[in-house]
Amino acid sequence: MCRRFLLAALLGLVLASAVRAEDEPTTVREGTWFRVVCHFEHDRAAEEALAAVEAIGPLAAKLYGLRTPKEGELLEVHLYRTIADYEAAEQQLTGGTFKRNLAFAHHASMTAHVAVQPPVSEEVLDRLGLPHLTENLLAHEASHIVRFRAMPSFRAHPMWVVDGAAIWLAVQGELARKRIPSLDACPLSATEICHGQRLLAEGRLPTAEDLFHDRTDELSFYERYASRWLFFQFLASGPYAEGFGKALRKLRQMGGGATFDDRLRERVVKATAPTEQLDKAFHTWLRGRAPEWREVLRSLDTGRSPWVQTAFPDSNAIAWRKDPVGSSDYVVSGRLEILPGANQQLNVLLDKTDAGFASVALRSDGWITVFEYQSAENRWNRRGGVEHAGLRAQGPVPFGVRVKGEKLTVSVGEEEALTVKLTGRTMDGPWGLGAQAGTCGAWHEVVVAHSDP
């Protein structure tokens, strides 16, 4: 073992021990690339966490030209059951720098740290395993520590490499193990594509030169992440993938320093195309994407059947279909299941416009309520409600939301439970799914059926 890795490994053991309480129950799994430490007892969570991070190992090896680790060279990934557990560990390691993120990679110890998120009950964790967002972040942070160990120059890397490569590896790992259906059909990645397409339409998408030199300060937090990943995704999988791959595999040979951005830019351009040509090809590639979802608030997982939607404790989860329904005569139907958790409400969302939308709230205590949300006033207007015992049933409950012009009818099982009139709405905008803050639910076999003309 080389001296540099030995020192890092020893430091990692010291720091890792600092984040473990005395006699703390843990579940540990080891693979070819990583050692996962769950700071709680749960076999399934540990196995799914290991699968998520192990998937990026061979992808990173191909991307950077790495060898498979030898015995004793496993990188360590830590998973925490609660946000409070994560915050305590993060405080000891970075003093609160990454408290808000709920995930970070620690370069001094070459360890990664992630909280289970959104938080779920023990019953949900036992039945459904780790939330998709958690798996994605585990892979993302694991990608960072692979780069830390492989690249002595990692501190000099521009952010389009730092974030772009980590997101690319996480997503490619999910595709490789069939954890997500596609980039366009996964709400998490589809939303990033939506950000990029909006920036392009508004004339605010960074150019290749901007990205090569980290000139993205004018963008919001999520816009920066989206533009970096999309540019990396384009280079790694688009028409210049072969040349870009050759350039990335030489990244380890580059020293750091203040000129790193310029030297890397020169290598990439030489291996692919001039920046003006890259811009045109990038724009064409981005316009050709067809994202199916735009997630406003996380987190909807469409990579499994049923779809699982989980909201953080302090915010609702909202995911909209990208395209309008295009009709005011249709039915949204399926079966819903409200799982054990702090809250117990799922929402069918309808007719998204700049002015607002309609929402059908379905609660496990039997209550059905129809609201209209007005964006300008940030106001929820109640349009009708009823109690229906069918929603209190255990397991998946059949539901239907029938739209016919301004009339909206909600059914539970075979019974029509509530009809309201939404005056002035066209009802032909995008539909979506929601979960109230603190709620975890399963959406089974959701379909939208249009009436015959």
C-alpha positions in Angstrom: 0.0 0.0 0.0 1.4 3.4 -1.0 2.3 5.9 1.8 -0.3 8.4 0.6 -3.1 5.9 0.7 -2.0 4.5 4.1 -2.0 8.0 5.7 -5.5 8.7 4.2 -6.8 5.3 5.3 -5.5 5.8 8.9 -7.0 9.3 9.0 -10.3 7.9 7.7 -10.3 5.3 10.5 -9.7 8.0 13.1 -12.4 10.3 11.7 -14.9 7.6 11.1 -14.6 6.4 14.7 -15.4 10.0 15.8 -18.8 9.8 14.2 -19.8 6.6 15.8 -21.4 6.5 19.2 -20.0 4.0 21.7 -21.4 0.6 21.1 -23.6 2.0 18.3 -25.4 -0.8 16.4 -24.2 -0.9 12.8 -24.7 -3.0 9.7 -21.7 -3.4 7.4 -21.4 -4.7 3.9 -18.3 -4.9 1.7 -17.9 -5.1 -2.1 -15.1 -4.7 -4.6 -14.8 -0.9 -4.4 -16.6 0.2 -1.2 -17.3 -0.6 2.4 -20.7 0.6 3.5 -21.4 1.3 7.2 -25.0 1.8 8.1 -25.2 3.5 11.5 -28.2 1.4 12.3 -29.3 -2.3 12.0 -30.9 -3.0 8.7 -29.7 -5.7 6.3 -31.8 -4.6 3.3 -30.7 -1.0 3.6 -27.0 -2.0 3.8 -27.3 -4.3 0.8 -29.1 -1.7 -1.3 -26.6 1.0 -0.3 -23.8 -1.3 -1.3 -25.4 -2.0 -4.6 -25.9 1.7 -5.3 -22.2 2.5 -4.7 -20.7 -0.6 -6.2 -22.4 0.1 -9.5 -20.3 3.2 -10.0 -16.9 1.5 -9.4 -16.4 -0.1 -12.9 -17.9 3.0 -14.5 -15.4 5.2 -12.8 -12.6 2.8 -13.7 -13.5 3.1 -17.4 -14.1 6.9 -17.2 -10.7 7.7 -15.5 -8.6 4.7 -16.5 -8.4 3.1 -13.0 -7.5 -0.4 -11.9 -9.7 -2.5 -9.6 -8.8 -1.9 -6.0 -6.5 -4.4 -4.2 -7.4 -6.0 -0.9 -7.5 -3.4 1.9 -8.2 -0.4 -0.4 -12.0 -0.2 0.0 -13.4 3.3 0.3 -15.8 3.9 3.1 -19.4 5.2 2.8 -21.5 6.0 5.9 -25.3 6.0 5.9 -27.3 7.5 8.8 -30.8 6.5 9.8 -32.0 10.0 10.8 -31.2 13.6 9.8 -30.1 14.2 13.5 -27.6 11.3 13.3 -26.2 12.7 10.1 -26.0 16.3 11.5 -24.1 15.0 14.5 -21.5 13.2 12.4 -21.2 16.1 9.9 -20.7 18.6 12.7 -17.7 16.6 14.0 -16.1 16.3 10.5 -16.8 19.7 8.9 -18.4 21.9 11.6 -21.7 22.3 9.8 -20.4 23.1 6.3 -22.6 20.4 4.7 -25.4 20.3 7.3 -28.0 21.6 4.8 -26.9 19.1 2.1 -27.7 15.9 4.1 -24.9 14.3 2.0 -21.2 15.1 1.6 -17.8 13.6 0.7 -15.0 14.3 3.1 -11.7 14.6 1.2 -9.4 14.4 4.3 -10.6 10.9 5.2 -11.8 9.9 1.8 -15.2 8.9 3.3 -18.7 9.7 2.1 -21.7 10.5 4.4 -25.4 10.4 3.6 -28.7 10.6 5.6 -31.6 8.4 4.7 -33.8 10.9 2.8 -36.6 11.7 2.7 -37.1 10.3 6.1 -39.3 7.1 6.2 -40.8 5.0 8.9 -39.3 1.6 9.9 -42.3 -0.1 8.2 -41.6 1.6 4.9 -37.8 0.9 5.1 -38.6 -2.8 5.8 -41.0 -3.1 3.0 -39.6 -0.8 0.3 -36.0 -0.4 1.1 -34.0 2.8 0.7 -35.6 5.8 -1.0 -34.3 6.4 -4.5 -33.0 9.9 -3.5 -30.9 8.2 -0.9 -29.5 5.7 -3.3 -28.7 8.4 -5.8 -26.9 10.5 -3.3 -24.9 7.5 -2.0 -23.6 6.9 -5.5 -23.0 10.6 -6.1 -20.9 11.0 -2.9 -19.1 7.7 -3.6 -18.1 9.1 -7.0 -16.4 12.0 -5.3 -14.2 9.9 -3.1 -13.2 7.7 -6.0 -11.9 10.9 -7.7 -10.2 12.1 -4.5 -8.2 8.9 -4.3 -7.4 8.6 -8.0 -6.5 12.2 -8.7 -3.8 14.0 -6.8 -5.0 17.2 -8.6 -8.7 16.8 -7.4 -8.7 20.2 -5.6 -8.0 22.0 -8.9 -10.8 20.3 -10.8 -13.4 22.7 -12.3 -17.0 22.2 -11.1 -18.2 20.9 -14.5 -16.0 17.9 -13.7 -16.6 17.8 -10.0 -20.4 17.8 -10.2 -20.8 16.7 -13.7 -18.8 13.5 -13.3 -20.5 12.6 -9.9 -24.0 13.0 -11.3 -23.1 11.2 -14.5 -21.6 8.2 -12.6 -24.6 8.1 -10.3 -27.1 8.1 -13.1 -25.2 5.7 -15.3 -25.0 3.3 -12.3 -28.7 3.5 -11.9 -29.3 2.8 -15.6 -26.8 -0.1 -15.5 -28.7 -1.9 -12.7 -32.1 -0.9 -14.1 -32.9 1.2 -11.0 -34.4 4.0 -13.2 -36.2 3.5 -16.5 -34.4 6.2 -18.4 -33.0 9.8 -18.0 -36.2 11.2 -19.4 -38.6 9.1 -17.4 -36.9 9.4 -14.0 -38.3 12.5 -12.2 -34.9 13.3 -10.7 -32.9 13.4 -14.0 -35.9 14.6 -16.1 -36.1 17.7 -13.9 -32.5 18.5 -14.5 -33.2 18.3 -18.2 -36.1 20.6 -17.8 -33.8 23.1 -16.1 -31.4 22.9 -18.9 -34.0 23.3 -21.6 -35.5 26.3 -19.8 -32.1 27.9 -19.5 -31.5 27.3 -23.3 -34.9 28.8 -24.2 -34.3 31.9 -22.0 -30.8 32.4 -23.4 -29.2 31.7 -20.1 -27.5 28.3 -20.6 -23.8 28.7 -20.0 -21.6 28.3 -23.0 -18.9 25.6 -23.2 -16.3 28.4 -22.4 -18.4 29.4 -19.4 -18.5 25.9 -18.1 -14.8 25.1 -18.8 -14.0 28.2 -16.6 -16.7 27.8 -14.0 -18.5 31.0 -15.0 -21.9 30.0 -13.6 -22.5 32.4 -10.7 -25.5 34.0 -12.3 -27.4 30.7 -12.1 -29.4 29.4 -9.1 -28.1 26.4 -7.1 -30.1 23.8 -9.0 -29.5 25.5 -12.4 -25.7 25.2 -11.8 -25.9 21.5 -11.0 -28.1 20.9 -14.1 -25.9 22.7 -16.5 -22.8 21.0 -15.3 -24.3 17.5 -15.5 -26.0 18.1 -18.8 -22.7 19.3 -20.4 -20.8 16.4 -19.0 -23.6 13.9 -20.1 -23.5 15.4 -23.6 -19.7 15.0 -23.8 -19.7 11.5 -22.3 -22.6 10.1 -24.4 -23.1 12.4 -27.4 -21.3 12.6 -30.7 -17.9 13.4 -29.1 -17.9 10.6 -26.5 -14.9 8.7 -27.8 -12.6 11.8 -27.9 -13.9 13.0 -24.5 -13.3 9.6 -23.0 -9.7 9.7 -24.1 -9.2 13.1 -22.6 -10.8 12.1 -19.2 -8.6 9.0 -19.0 -5.5 11.3 -19.0 -6.9 13.5 -16.2 -4.8 11.6 -13.6 -1.6 12.6 -15.4 -2.3 16.3 -15.1 -0.8 18.3 -12.2 -2.9 20.8 -10.4 -2.4 24.5 -10.1 -3.9 27.8 -11.3 -3.8 26.9 -15.0 -5.6 23.6 -14.6 -8.9 24.9 -16.1 -7.1 26.2 -19.2 -5.1 23.0 -19.7 -8.1 20.7 -19.3 -10.1 22.9 -21.7 -7.4 22.6 -24.3 -7.3 18.8 -24.0 -11.0 18.4 -24.2 -11.4 20.8 -27.2 -8.5 19.1 -29.0 -10.1 15.7 -28.5 -13.7 16.8 -29.4 -14.3 20.1 -31.3 -13.9 23.9 -31.1 -16.1 25.4 -28.4 -18.5 27.1 -30.9 -19.1 23.7 -32.5 -19.6 22.1 -29.0 -22.2 24.8 -28.2 -24.2 24.1 -31.3 -24.1 20.3 -30.8 -24.9 20.6 -27.1 -27.9 22.7 -27.9 -29.1 20.3 -30.5 -28.6 17.4 -28.1 -30.5 19.2 -25.3 -33.4 20.2 -27.5 -33.7 16.5 -28.5 -34.4 15.3 -24.9 -38.0 14.5 -24.0 -38.3 14.8 -20.2 -41.5 13.3 -18.9 -41.5 14.8 -15.4 -40.8 18.1 -13.7 -40.4 17.6 -10.0 -41.0 20.8 -8.0 -40.4 19.2 -4.6 -38.9 15.8 -3.9 -39.3 12.9 -4.1 -41.1 10.7 -6.6 -39.6 7.3 -7.6 -40.9 5.8 -10.8 -38.1 3.2 -11.1 -40.1 0.6 -9.2 -43.7 -0.7 -9.4 -45.5 0.8 -7.6 -44.3 4.3 -7.8 -43.3 5.6 -4.4 -43.6 9.2 -3.4 -42.2 10.5 -0.2 -42.2 14.1 1.2 -39.7 15.6 3.6 -41.2 16.5 7.0 -41.3 20.3 6.3 -42.5 20.4 2.6 -44.9 18.7 0.3 -43.7 16.5 -2.5 -44.9 17.7 -6.0 -44.1 16.1 -9.4 -45.8 17.3 -12.6 -45.9 15.6 -16.0 -44.0 17.8 -18.4 -46.6 18.0 -21.1 -50.2 19.2 -20.9 -53.0 16.6 -21.0 -54.3 18.5 -24.0 -58.0 17.7 -23.3 -60.7 18.5 -20.7 -62.2 15.1 -20.9 -60.1 12.4 -19.2 -59.7 10.2 -16.1 -56.7 9.8 -13.9 -57.0 6.4 -12.2 -55.1 3.7 -10.3 -54.7 2.5 -6.8 -53.2 4.5 -4.0 -51.7 3.2 -0.7 -50.8 5.6 2.1 -48.0 4.0 4.1 -47.1 4.4 7.8 -45.5 7.8 8.5 -45.9 11.1 10.2 -48.6 12.3 7.9 -51.2 10.4 5.8 -52.2 12.4 2.6 -51.6 11.9 -1.1 -52.7 14.4 -3.7 -53.7 14.1 -7.4 -52.8 17.3 -9.1 -54.5 18.8 -12.1 -54.3 21.6 -14.7 -51.0 23.2 -13.9 -50.9 26.8 -15.2 -48.9 29.9 -14.2 -52.0 31.0 -12.2 -52.1 27.8 -10.1 -53.6 24.3 -10.2 -56.3 22.0 -8.8 -55.6 19.4 -6.1 -57.6 16.3 -4.9 -56.5 15.5 -1.4 -56.9 11.8 -0.4 -56.4 11.0 3.3 -56.1 7.7 5.1 -58.7 8.9 7.6 -61.3 8.9 4.8 -61.4 12.5 3.9 -61.5 13.7 0.2 -61.0 17.4 -0.4 -60.7 19.4 -3.6 -58.7 22.6 -3.5 -57.7 25.2 -6.0 -54.3 26.8 -5.5 -53.8 30.4 -6.6 -50.1 31.2 -7.1 -50.3 35.0 -7.0 -51.9 35.0 -3.5 -50.3 31.8 -2.3 -53.8 30.8 -1.3 -55.6 27.4 -1.1 -59.3 27.6 -1.8 -61.5 24.7 -0.7 -64.0 23.7 -3.3 -65.6 20.7 -1.7 -65.1 17.7 0.6 -66.6 14.5 1.8 -65.7 11.5 4.0 -65.5 8.1 2.4 -64.8 4.9 4.4 -63.2 3.2 1.4 -60.1 5.3 1.9 -59.6 3.8 5.4 -59.1 0.4 4.0 -55.8 -1.4 4.4 -53.6 -1.9 1.3 -54.1 -0.3 -2.2 -57.4 1.5 -2.7 -58.7 2.0 -6.3 -59.4 5.6 -7.1 -60.4 7.7 -10.1 -60.5 11.4 -10.8 -62.8 12.2 -13.7 -62.5 15.5 -15.5 -65.2 16.6 -17.9 -65.1 20.3 -18.7 -65.3 22.2 -15.4 -66.8 19.2 -13.6 -64.5 17.0 -11.5 -65.7 13.7 -10.0 -63.7 11.7 -7.5 -64.4 7.9 -7.1 -63.2 5.5 -4.5 -63.6 1.9 -5.7 -66.7 1.7 -7.8 -68.4 4.5 -6.0 -68.6 8.2 -7.0 -67.7 10.0 -3.8 -67.5 13.7 -4.7 -68.4 16.0 -7.6 -67.4 19.7 -7.7 -67.4 22.4 -10.4 -64.2 24.3 -11.0 -65.5 27.4 -12.7 -63.1 29.1 -15.2 -60.6 26.3 -15.5 -59.8 24.7 -18.8 -58.5 21.6 -17.0 -56.3 20.6 -20.0 -52.9 21.5 -18.4 -50.4 19.0 -17.0 -51.4 16.5 -14.3 -49.2 15.4 -11.4 -48.8 13.6 -8.1 -48.2 14.9 -4.7 -47.6 13.8 -1.1 -48.3 16.0 1.9 -45.3 16.9 4.1 -44.3 13.9 6.1 -46.2 11.4 3.9 -45.0 8.3 2.1 -47.3 6.7 -0.4 -47.4 4.2 -3.2 -49.1 4.9 -6.5 -50.1 1.6 -8.2 -50.7 1.4 -12.0 -51.6 5.1 -12.5 -52.9 5.9 -16.0 -54.5 8.7 -17.8 -57.3 7.7 -20.2 -58.9 10.1 -22.6 -62.6 9.8 -23.6 -63.3 8.7 -27.1 -64.1 11.7 -29.4 
